[in-house]
Amino acid sequence: MREALTGTINAKFGALFMAPGLRKLKDRIDPSSNNGGFFLGVNGVVVKSHGGADARGVASAVNMAAGLARRPFRDEVAATVKSVMQRQAKFTKPEAIAPAAKAAAV
């Protein structure tokens, strides 16, 4: 991307105007500041940090877990699954819905 933004004089002017937005984008997609993924289907909050995470990345994953634990995240996911299951039931036969998915929505 650097080469594309510095290749011509017009690209350099464009890059000058895009710089603040590109910095924000870089921060948003930086794996250290957005580390961790949560597991669904677990009765509680479980966040897994990426294997190569540095201290900042681990702190990000811990903050994510703390934020999820402070709110009714499990209940929100269960309500969403139940809603999707109800909408799906309008278009499919009830026996076509997997028993495990029904149990998860309860």
Secondary structure, 3 states (H helix, E strand, C coil): CHHHHHCCHHHHHHHHHHHHHHHHHHHHHCCCCCCCEECCCCCCCCEECCCCCCHHHHHHHHHHHHHHHHCCHHHHHHHHHHHHHHHHHHHCCHHHCCHHHHHHCC
